Amino acid sequence: MLFYQGGVLVPKKTYRDAGIFDVKTRVVDDTARILTYATAHGTKEFTKKLGKAPELFGRLH
């Protein structure tokens, strides 16, 4: 699903085109920063495959 490209995790094109991941670019101090996000659709797909919602933020107490 994800692979390293230039030291940054990015999704394979098929997963990005399917709407599972979104990639955004921001410029910070004249350097482009690439951020990969799981979309709402992607979270639903992970839930289907895992049988439960993924722990995206760790365990809540």
N, C-alpha and C positions, 0 to 999 in steps of 0.2 A: 504494500500500500504506500509506504513512505520510503524514501531513500535519501541519502546525503548527496547534495549537489553543492560543491564549493563550501562544505562545512555547515550547510543549512539543511534541515529536514524539509523536503517538499514531496507532495503526493505525485503518484504516477498520473499521467494525463487521463487515463480512463476513469479514475476515481474523482478527479477534479471535474471532468465533463459530466459525470453522473451526479454532481452536486453534493458529494459526501464531504469534500474538503474545499476550502476557499483559501487563496493565497493573497495577502495584501503586502504592499511595499510602502515603507515610510522612509523618509530621509532624516537622519539624525547626524548632526555635525558633518554635513557633506558626505555622509556614507549611507548607502541604501541598506535598509534592514528589511529582511523578508520574514513575514510571520505567517504560519500555517494554522488555520482554524478548522475545527470540525463543525460542520453546519448542523442546523436542527435536523435536517433530513439524514445527515450522517449519523447523528446520535441515535435516531430511530433505527437505522440499519444496524448499528452496533448492538442495540438492545435486542433486536430480532435474532442476531447471530449468537449473542452471549446468553440469551434467555433472561437477562436482567439488565438494568441500567448500569452503564460503566461508572466507576468511581472516578470521575474527572477531577474532583477536588479533594481526594483523600477521604478518609472516614470522618464522618461527623459524629461528635460525642453527644 
